[in-house]
Amino acid sequence: MAVLFYSLIILVHGINAASRSGKNLMPNMPNVCAEQEVKLVAQMQPCVQAFTRMVKAWKQGCQGQSWCMGYERRTAYYTAYRQVYRQEHQTVYKCCPGWSQLNGEAGCLYPVCSYGVCFNGGQCREGSAQLCHCSAGFSGPSCQYDVNECEETNGGCEALCCNTIGSFYCKCPAGQELKEDGKTCQ
């Protein structure tokens, strides 16, 4: 009788748990938290079924004959399998929220926001969908991209918009000069 096992892991809590899991983490290491995971295990369980039917059979000792055809009740058995599920609870060790493990060190030694993840003046924000809050003029997960302000509505410039890294400025055609608002020409 063969029994097949299949497994599916469902996390009880911690949407970002996969990104916080580390290699070889133990409970006594720094910034390591224990979490309970529920493992849903499916297995095939045998189920014996029976059915009875009447079959024709040759019999001995019939009236006036040594052999005759008669009917006998026969029962047949077969094994069917059904899939059943059970839960296994296990404790897993992951980096606590806000901490990470690099290169398989003993524990989670790096605060998420400490190792230069935000560029161009961006501020790290733990626990938000966007890790870095970017300064005006920059975008991207690590504020690594310059925003071209001239792409939308010409940057608000009446004439020519010139993009720079992290900013922009307006220019007027020859013979005109920029007004105090920095956007219109006279």
VOPAGU-2260 file (C-alpha; in pm, 1 decimal, decimal comma):
REM VOPAGU-2260
SITE   aa  ch    i         X         Y         Z
SITE  MET   A    0       0,0       0,0       0,0
SITE  ALA   A    1     157,6     327,8    -109,8
SITE  VAL   A    2      77,6     651,4      68,2
SITE  LEU   A    3     164,2     975,5    -109,0
SITE  PHE   A    4     249,5    1296,3      76,5
SITE  TYR   A    5     215,3    1646,4     -62,4
SITE  SER   A    6     284,0    1966,2     127,2
SITE  LEU   A    7     173,9    2326,5      99,6
SITE  ILE   A    8     299,7    2597,0     335,2
SITE  ILE   A    9      54,5    2860,5     450,9
SITE  LEU   A   10     186,1    3141,6     667,8
SITE  VAL   A   11     -24,7    3220,0     971,2
SITE  HIS   A   12     102,0    3579,9     992,9
SITE  GLY   A   13     370,2    3797,7     843,4
SITE  ILE   A   14     317,2    3898,7     482,2
SITE  ASN   A   15     683,8    3996,7     452,7
SITE  ALA   A   16     799,4    3683,4     631,4
SITE  ALA   A   17     957,7    3533,0     320,9
SITE  SER   A   18    1181,1    3836,4     277,8
SITE  ARG   A   19    1285,6    3819,3     643,9
SITE  SER   A   20    1368,8    3449,7     650,9
SITE  GLY   A   21    1735,0    3371,5     675,1
SITE  LYS   A   22    1972,3    3080,3     654,7
SITE  ASN   A   23    2062,6    2881,7     965,9
SITE  LEU   A   24    1893,9    3118,7    1210,4
SITE  MET   A   25    1866,0    2998,8    1568,1
SITE  PRO   A   26    1663,7    3140,2    1861,3
SITE  ASN   A   27    1967,5    3258,6    2057,8
SITE  MET   A   28    2106,1    3476,5    1775,3
SITE  PRO   A   29    2064,5    3856,5    1775,9
SITE  ASN   A   30    1740,9    4000,1    1629,2
SITE  VAL   A   31    1597,8    3656,1    1547,2
SITE  CYS   A   32    1226,8    3600,2    1608,5
SITE  ALA   A   33    1031,2    3276,7    1625,4
SITE  GLU   A   34     715,7    3246,2    1417,7
SITE  GLN   A   35     460,6    2970,6    1396,8
SITE  GLU   A   36     387,0    2834,4    1052,3
SITE  VAL   A   37     111,6    2593,8     967,1
SITE  LYS   A   38     198,8    2333,7     711,3
SITE  LEU   A   39    -102,3    2182,2     538,0
SITE  VAL   A   40     -16,6    1822,5     446,9
SITE  ALA   A   41    -229,6    1626,0     202,4
SITE  GLN   A   42    -209,0    1251,1     194,2
SITE  MET   A   43    -388,5     970,0      19,1
SITE  GLN   A   44    -583,3     755,4     263,2
SITE  PRO   A   45    -690,2     403,0     161,8
SITE  CYS   A   46   -1058,4     324,5     181,3
SITE  VAL   A   47   -1167,6     -40,2     130,4
SITE  GLN   A   48   -1492,8     -71,7     -63,8
SITE  ALA   A   49   -1703,0    -384,3    -121,6
SITE  PHE   A   50   -1977,8    -474,7    -360,9
SITE  THR   A   51   -2190,5    -789,6    -390,4
SITE  ARG   A   52   -2343,0    -938,1    -704,0
SITE  MET   A   53   -2505,2   -1260,9    -820,7
SITE  VAL   A   54   -2299,6   -1468,3   -1066,8
SITE  LYS   A   55   -2374,0   -1786,3   -1261,3
SITE  ALA   A   56   -2187,1   -2088,7   -1129,8
SITE  TRP   A   57   -2180,4   -2463,3   -1194,0
SITE  LYS   A   58   -2302,6   -2663,6    -894,0
SITE  GLN   A   59   -2279,6   -3029,4    -799,7
SITE  GLY   A   60   -2554,2   -3240,4    -654,1
SITE  CYS   A   61   -2852,9   -3096,1    -840,3
SITE  GLN   A   62   -3185,2   -3282,0    -856,0
SITE  GLY   A   63   -3155,8   -3558,0   -1110,6
SITE  GLN   A   64   -2822,4   -3431,8   -1246,8
SITE  SER   A   65   -2469,5   -3436,7   -1117,6
SITE  TRP   A   66   -2402,2   -3074,2   -1241,5
SITE  CYS   A   67   -2633,1   -2782,5   -1303,6
SITE  MET   A   68   -2617,9   -2402,6   -1348,7
SITE  GLY   A   69   -2709,9   -2192,6   -1050,2
SITE  TYR   A   70   -2652,9   -1845,8    -902,4
SITE  GLU   A   71   -2424,3   -1760,4    -614,1
SITE  ARG   A   72   -2369,9   -1440,3    -423,2
SITE  ARG   A   73   -2011,4   -1312,9    -463,5
SITE  THR   A   74   -1851,6   -1020,7    -280,4
SITE  ALA   A   75   -1560,8    -829,9    -435,7
SITE  TYR   A   76   -1332,4    -592,2    -250,6
SITE  TYR   A   77   -1126,5    -305,4    -389,4
SITE  THR   A   78    -920,4     -25,7    -241,9
SITE  ALA   A   79    -997,0     333,8    -333,4
SITE  TYR   A   80    -794,2     632,2    -212,6
SITE  ARG   A   81    -920,9     965,3     -93,1
SITE  GLN   A   82    -720,3    1277,3     -22,9
SITE  VAL   A   83    -725,4    1398,0     337,3
SITE  TYR   A   84    -554,3    1697,4     494,5
SITE  ARG   A   85    -391,7    1754,4     828,6
SITE  GLN   A   86    -213,5    2051,9     981,2
SITE  GLU   A   87     140,8    2044,0    1110,4
SITE  HIS   A   88     256,5    2333,4    1326,7
SITE  GLN   A   89     623,9    2421,0    1322,4
SITE  THR   A   90     837,6    2698,6    1463,2
SITE  VAL   A   91    1058,2    2880,7    1213,4
SITE  TYR   A   92    1322,3    3140,5    1290,3
SITE  LYS   A   93    1334,5    3460,8    1086,3
SITE  CYS   A   94    1483,2    3804,8    1112,6
SITE  CYS   A   95    1269,4    4025,9    1335,2
SITE  PRO   A   96    1087,0    4308,2    1152,2
SITE  GLY   A   97    1329,0    4583,7    1055,2
SITE  TRP   A   98    1635,4    4355,7    1052,9
SITE  SER   A   99    1809,6    4156,3     782,4
SITE  GLN   A  100    2079,2    3896,9     743,8
SITE  LEU   A  101    2355,6    3930,4     485,3
SITE  ASN   A  102    2593,1    3658,7     367,7
SITE  GLY   A  103    2466,3    3401,3     619,3
SITE  GLU   A  104    2606,5    3563,8     936,6
SITE  ALA   A  105    2508,2    3434,8    1278,9
SITE  GLY   A  106    2193,9    3638,2    1331,4
SITE  CYS   A  107    2024,2    3941,6    1181,3
SITE  LEU   A  108    2282,3    4212,1    1231,7
SITE  TYR   A  109    2174,6    4481,8     986,6
SITE  PRO   A  110    1888,9    4725,3    1043,2
SITE  VAL   A  111    1692,3    4741,9     717,8
SITE  CYS   A  112    1753,2    5114,2     680,4
SITE  SER   A  113    2121,6    5122,9     771,9
SITE  TYR   A  114    2316,4    5005,5     471,6
SITE  GLY   A  115    2264,3    5276,8     210,8
SITE  VAL   A  116    1942,4    5163,0      50,4
SITE  CYS   A  117    1819,8    5517,3     -24,1
SITE  PHE   A  118    2003,3    5751,2    -262,3
SITE  ASN   A  119    1976,9    6119,5    -356,6
SITE  GLY   A  120    1852,5    6234,0     -16,3
SITE  GLY   A  121    1579,2    5969,7      15,1
SITE  GLN   A  122    1471,8    5875,4     368,3
SITE  CYS   A  123    1426,7    5512,6     468,0
SITE  ARG   A  124    1079,6    5420,1     598,1
SITE  GLU   A  125    1047,0    5082,0     760,9
SITE  GLY   A  126     716,9    4903,5     734,7
SITE  SER   A  127     584,8    5084,8     427,7
SITE  ALA   A  128     532,8    4945,0      78,2
SITE  GLN   A  129     793,0    5190,0     -57,8
SITE  LEU   A  130    1111,2    5148,3     149,9
SITE  CYS   A  131    1249,4    5492,2      57,9
SITE  HIS   A  132    1063,1    5823,7      71,0
SITE  CYS   A  133    1223,2    6019,6    -212,7
SITE  SER   A  134    1313,2    6387,7    -220,5
SITE  ALA   A  135    1146,3    6601,7    -487,7
SITE  GLY   A  136    1298,6    6528,3    -827,9
SITE  PHE   A  137    1379,0    6159,0    -764,1
SITE  SER   A  138    1184,7    5832,1    -784,1
SITE  GLY   A  139    1232,7    5455,1    -771,0
SITE  PRO   A  140    1250,3    5203,6    -487,1
SITE  SER   A  141    1586,4    5347,2    -376,8
SITE  CYS   A  142    1533,9    5701,7    -515,6
SITE  GLN   A  143    1785,8    5612,6    -785,0
SITE  TYR   A  144    1598,8    5767,0   -1080,8
SITE  ASP   A  145    1589,5    6132,1   -1174,3
SITE  VAL   A  146    1236,9    6258,0   -1246,3
SITE  ASN   A  147    1218,8    6445,8   -1575,4
SITE  GLU   A  148     992,9    6732,7   -1469,3
SITE  CYS   A  149     988,8    6860,8   -1829,0
SITE  GLU   A  150     793,6    6555,9   -1951,2
SITE  GLU   A  151     471,5    6668,0   -1781,4
SITE  THR   A  152     325,6    7003,0   -1889,2
SITE  ASN   A  153     673,3    7123,5   -1990,6
SITE  GLY   A  154     755,2    7165,3   -1619,4
SITE  GLY   A  155     511,7    7459,9   -1613,8
SITE  CYS   A  156     754,0    7659,5   -1828,7
SITE  GLU   A  157     610,9    7899,7   -2088,7
SITE  ALA   A  158     898,2    7837,4   -2331,3
SITE  LEU   A  159    1185,2    7591,1   -2288,0
SITE  CYS   A  160    1217,1    7344,6   -1997,8
SITE  CYS   A  161    1566,5    7211,7   -1911,0
SITE  ASN   A  162    1586,4    6900,8   -1692,9
SITE  THR   A  163    1872,2    6871,6   -1443,2
SITE  ILE   A  164    1953,8    6598,2   -1192,6
SITE  GLY   A  165    1690,5    6630,0    -922,2
SITE  SER   A  166    1538,8    6949,4   -1060,7
SITE  PHE   A  167    1476,1    7164,1   -1372,8
SITE  TYR   A  168    1477,8    7525,5   -1488,6
SITE  CYS   A  169    1295,7    7733,3   -1750,2
SITE  LYS   A  170    1460,5    7925,1   -2035,6
SITE  CYS   A  171    1329,8    8193,1   -2267,6
SITE  PRO   A  172    1406,6    8239,4   -2638,8
SITE  ALA   A  173    1675,9    8493,3   -2740,1
SITE  GLY   A  174    1558,2    8849,9   -2684,1
SITE  GLN   A  175    1326,8    8758,2   -2392,8
SITE  GLU   A  176    1399,2    8717,9   -2026,9
SITE  LEU   A  177    1254,5    8507,2   -1747,1
SITE  LYS   A  178    1007,5    8676,5   -1511,7
SITE  GLU   A  179    1040,7    8651,3   -1132,4
SITE  ASP   A  180     807,4    8349,4   -1122,1
SITE  GLY   A  181    1086,6    8155,3   -1301,4
SITE  LYS   A  182     841,5    8014,3   -1557,3
SITE  THR   A  183     710,0    8286,0   -1785,7
SITE  CYS   A  184     895,4    8508,1   -2031,9
SITE  GLN   A  185     870,5    8884,5   -2108,2
